[in-house]
Amino acid sequence: MDGNYITQLLEKEEVLDKNEIVQLLNVNMNSKDFYSILNKANELTRNEFQNKGIIFAQIGLNAEPCSANCKFCSMGANHYSLDSTWKKSADEVLFEIRDLVKKGINDLFLMTTADYPMEDYLKIGSEVKRILPEGVRLVANIGDFDVDTAKELKKVGFTGVYHIHRLREGIDTDIKPEKRLKTLAAIAHENLELYYCVEPIGPEHSYEEIADEIIRARENNVSVMAVMRRIPVKGTPLYDKGQISARELAKIAAVSRIASKPKRAMNAHEVTPMTLICGVNQLYAEYGANPRDHLSITEDSRGYCVDDVKKMLIDADYEIKN
């Protein structure tokens, strides 16, 4: 591929179209162009986000079989792979959060399976909101919902929603793509902040598929963007498909940062040190259930704690945002 053409794409002021995004994703990782892409993404984030490192914490509220049956998730009802089942009480959640906010976080996510009762979720969300310090955003990571539920989330105090149309939605999941898109529309209708992610990326996914999700994020006014590689969890249907390399994840993160133009932050998950030099300035600390883990208490396994995340961002020369 002509290096001059790649340079032109990286300096282009207008948004990149699908073909141009695919061209960047196709760059050989042993070429100078690969490092030019990483450098551009890094430059954008360091300048536009004032070199601030951002810490999000997520608490999985339940470890239960989920009817969405995502083939990459350890909590799919047809292939439940976690070591136990449970559901946190409001008191347990509040206890954890009081400790988390002392450590210093910017956004707090409450995550559930798709079948979690909305009434219970709103009740816990309301109690959590009351103890959150001013300035800490409260974010929902739940199943699909309509405009009325979006209004309720906003009324309770949720400021944003993590919601995506996954790669091969409706094929690797039991969720209809139209349902995911209606939820995105409900989020926009209520002006809730959108947290989007291209995920879960595996070796079998084409750059065209990945480009479609990057564009979808941009067209839905993404505030916080992310890319996530699929972690093979033993017992899940996609376990044998394997995972992409850390270098491939870094390239996809860099191209996503350049093409999606998020307003506040960029994330790669699960994080590798390499991704912190390609435009990633936001990391997750994870607690409770995690769909990429085989243990239901992920802080004892895959999940990073707040202190771990903070150290990684500081080591990458980011200034921690308070």
C-alpha positions in Angstrom: 0.0 0.0 0.0 1.2 3.5 -0.9 2.6 5.2 2.2 1.6 8.6 0.8 -2.0 7.5 0.6 -2.0 6.4 4.3 -0.5 9.8 5.2 -3.3 11.5 3.3 -5.9 9.5 5.2 -4.4 10.3 8.5 -4.3 14.0 7.7 -7.8 14.1 6.2 -10.1 16.6 7.9 -13.4 15.1 6.8 -14.6 11.8 8.4 -13.3 8.6 6.9 -15.6 6.5 4.9 -15.9 2.7 5.2 -13.4 2.0 2.4 -10.8 4.3 3.9 -11.2 2.8 7.4 -10.8 -0.7 5.9 -7.6 0.5 4.1 -6.1 1.6 7.5 -7.1 -1.6 9.1 -5.4 -3.5 6.3 -2.0 -1.9 6.9 0.8 -4.4 7.4 1.9 -4.4 11.1 5.5 -4.6 10.1 5.4 -1.4 8.1 6.1 2.2 8.9 2.5 3.0 8.1 1.4 0.8 11.1 3.4 3.0 13.5 2.1 6.2 11.7 -1.4 5.1 12.5 -0.6 4.4 16.2 1.2 7.7 16.4 -1.7 9.7 15.0 -4.2 8.1 17.4 -1.8 8.8 20.3 -1.4 12.4 19.2 -5.2 13.0 18.9 -5.9 11.6 22.4 -3.0 13.3 24.1 -4.0 16.7 22.6 -7.8 16.6 22.5 -8.2 14.9 25.9 -5.4 17.0 27.5 -3.4 13.9 28.3 -5.9 12.9 31.0 -6.2 9.3 32.1 -9.7 8.2 33.0 -10.8 5.4 35.4 -14.1 3.6 35.1 -15.2 1.0 37.5 -17.8 -1.7 36.7 -19.7 -3.9 39.1 -21.5 -7.0 37.8 -24.7 -7.2 39.9 -25.5 -10.8 39.1 -24.1 -14.1 38.0 -27.0 -15.9 36.5 -27.8 -17.8 33.2 -28.8 -15.2 30.5 -31.4 -15.9 27.8 -29.4 -13.8 25.3 -27.1 -16.9 24.9 -24.2 -14.9 23.5 -21.8 -17.6 22.3 -18.8 -15.7 23.7 -20.2 -15.1 27.2 -19.7 -17.3 30.2 -23.2 -16.5 31.4 -25.2 -17.8 28.4 -28.1 -19.9 29.6 -27.2 -22.8 27.2 -23.5 -22.9 28.2 -23.2 -21.3 31.6 -19.6 -21.5 32.5 -19.1 -19.5 35.8 -18.3 -21.4 39.0 -21.4 -20.2 40.8 -24.7 -18.2 40.6 -25.6 -15.2 42.8 -27.2 -11.8 42.9 -25.8 -8.9 44.9 -28.1 -7.2 47.4 -28.3 -3.4 47.4 -26.4 -3.3 50.7 -23.5 -5.3 49.2 -23.4 -3.0 46.2 -23.4 0.2 48.3 -20.6 -1.2 50.5 -18.4 -1.9 47.4 -19.1 1.5 45.9 -18.2 3.5 49.0 -14.8 1.8 48.9 -14.4 2.4 45.1 -15.1 6.1 45.3 -12.5 6.6 47.9 -9.9 5.2 45.5 -10.9 7.7 42.8 -13.0 6.8 39.8 -14.6 9.0 37.1 -17.5 6.8 36.0 -19.4 3.9 37.7 -21.1 1.2 35.6 -23.7 -1.2 37.0 -23.8 -4.3 34.8 -26.4 -7.0 34.7 -27.5 -9.9 32.4 -30.3 -9.2 29.9 -33.0 -10.7 32.2 -32.3 -8.7 35.3 -35.6 -7.1 36.6 -35.7 -3.5 35.6 -37.6 -2.5 38.7 -34.8 -3.9 40.9 -32.2 -2.3 38.7 -33.8 1.2 39.0 -34.1 0.8 42.8 -30.4 -0.1 43.2 -29.5 2.7 40.8 -31.4 5.2 42.8 -29.7 4.2 46.1 -26.3 4.2 44.4 -26.8 7.7 43.0 -27.5 9.1 46.4 -24.0 8.1 47.7 -22.0 8.9 44.5 -19.8 12.0 44.9 -20.7 14.9 42.6 -18.9 14.5 39.3 -18.9 10.7 39.2 -21.1 9.6 36.3 -23.5 6.7 36.7 -23.7 4.4 33.7 -26.1 1.6 32.8 -24.9 -1.6 31.2 -28.1 -3.7 30.8 -30.2 -5.5 28.3 -32.3 -3.7 25.6 -35.0 -1.2 26.5 -37.4 1.4 25.1 -37.8 5.2 25.5 -39.9 4.9 28.6 -37.2 3.0 30.4 -34.6 5.5 29.1 -36.6 8.2 30.8 -36.7 6.2 34.0 -32.9 5.6 33.9 -32.4 9.4 33.5 -34.9 10.2 36.3 -33.0 7.9 38.7 -29.7 9.6 37.9 -28.0 7.6 35.2 -26.1 9.9 32.9 -25.2 7.4 30.2 -25.5 3.9 28.8 -23.0 1.3 27.5 -24.8 -0.2 24.6 -23.7 -1.8 21.3 -24.6 -3.7 18.2 -22.2 -6.5 18.6 -20.2 -8.1 15.8 -22.5 -10.8 14.2 -25.4 -9.8 16.4 -28.2 -12.3 15.8 -25.8 -14.9 14.7 -23.5 -15.3 17.7 -26.3 -14.1 20.0 -30.0 -14.7 20.3 -30.8 -11.0 20.1 -32.3 -9.5 17.0 -30.1 -6.6 15.6 -33.2 -4.4 15.3 -33.7 -4.6 19.0 -30.2 -3.3 19.6 -30.7 -0.5 17.2 -34.0 0.5 18.9 -32.2 0.8 22.2 -29.6 3.0 20.6 -32.4 5.2 19.4 -33.9 5.4 22.9 -30.6 6.4 24.3 -30.3 9.2 21.8 -33.9 10.3 22.3 -33.2 11.0 26.0 -29.8 12.5 25.3 -28.0 9.9 27.5 -24.3 9.7 26.9 -23.4 6.8 24.7 -20.5 4.4 25.5 -19.8 2.2 22.5 -17.5 -0.7 21.7 -16.5 -2.8 18.7 -16.7 -6.2 20.2 -16.1 -9.0 20.8 -13.4 -9.1 18.1 -12.1 -12.5 17.1 -9.8 -13.8 14.3 -12.8 -14.6 12.1 -14.2 -11.0 11.9 -13.5 -9.1 8.7 -12.2 -5.5 8.6 -15.5 -4.6 6.8 -17.5 -5.8 9.8 -15.3 -3.9 12.2 -15.5 -0.7 10.0 -19.3 -1.0 10.1 -19.3 -0.8 13.9 -16.8 2.1 14.0 -19.1 4.0 11.7 -22.2 3.0 13.7 -20.5 4.5 16.8 -19.7 7.7 15.0 -23.2 8.0 13.6 -24.7 7.5 17.1 -22.7 10.4 18.5 -20.4 8.3 20.6 -18.9 10.0 23.7 -16.6 7.2 24.9 -15.4 4.7 22.3 -13.8 1.3 22.9 -12.6 -1.9 21.1 -12.6 -5.3 22.8 -11.0 -8.5 21.8 -12.8 -11.7 22.5 -11.4 -13.7 25.4 -11.9 -17.4 24.9 -13.7 -18.8 27.9 -13.7 -22.6 28.2 -17.1 -24.0 27.8 -18.5 -21.3 25.5 -19.3 -22.1 21.9 -16.7 -19.7 20.4 -13.8 -20.9 22.7 -12.1 -22.8 19.8 -12.1 -19.7 17.6 -9.2 -18.2 19.6 -8.3 -14.6 20.0 -6.5 -11.8 18.1 -3.1 -10.6 19.2 -2.3 -7.6 21.3 -0.7 -5.9 18.3 -3.8 -6.4 16.2 -5.9 -5.0 19.1 -3.6 -2.0 19.2 -4.1 -1.4 15.4 -7.9 -1.7 15.6 -7.9 0.7 18.7 -5.9 3.3 16.8 -8.0 3.2 13.7 -11.2 3.3 15.8 -9.8 6.3 17.7 -9.0 8.2 14.5 -12.2 7.3 12.6 -14.9 7.4 15.3 -13.8 10.7 16.9 -15.1 10.1 20.4 -15.8 13.2 22.5 -14.3 12.2 25.9 -12.2 9.0 25.9 -10.9 5.9 24.2 -10.6 2.4 25.6 -9.2 -0.9 24.6 -10.2 -4.0 26.5 -8.8 -6.1 28.0 -6.0 -3.6 28.2 -2.4 -4.3 27.1 0.5 -1.9 27.6 0.7 -1.6 23.9 -2.7 0.0 23.5 -1.7 2.8 25.8 0.5 4.3 23.1 -2.2 4.2 20.4 -4.9 6.6 21.7 -6.2 4.7 24.7 -6.6 6.9 27.8 -9.4 5.1 29.7 -9.3 1.8 31.5 -11.8 -0.3 33.5 -11.6 -1.7 37.0 -14.0 -4.7 37.2 -15.7 -6.3 40.1 -18.3 -9.0 40.4 -19.4 -11.0 37.4 -17.6 -10.7 34.1 -18.7 -12.4 30.9 -15.1 -13.0 29.9 -14.2 -14.9 33.1 -14.8 -18.4 34.4 -14.8 -17.2 38.0 -17.9 -15.3 39.1 -15.8 -12.9 41.3 -13.6 -11.4 38.6 -11.5 -9.2 40.9 -10.0 -12.5 42.1 -9.2 -13.5 38.5 -9.2 -11.4 35.3 -10.5 -8.1 36.6 -8.1 -5.3 37.4 -8.7 -3.2 40.5 -8.7 0.6 40.6 -5.1 0.7 41.9 -3.9 -1.5 39.0 -5.6 0.7 36.5 -4.2 3.9 38.0 -0.7 2.5 37.9 -1.0 1.5 34.2 -2.2 5.0 33.2 0.5 6.7 35.2 3.1 4.4 33.7 1.9 5.5 30.3 2.5 9.1 31.3 -1.2 10.0 31.6 -2.3 12.5 34.2 -5.1 11.0 36.3 -8.3 13.0 36.0 -10.0 13.7 39.3 
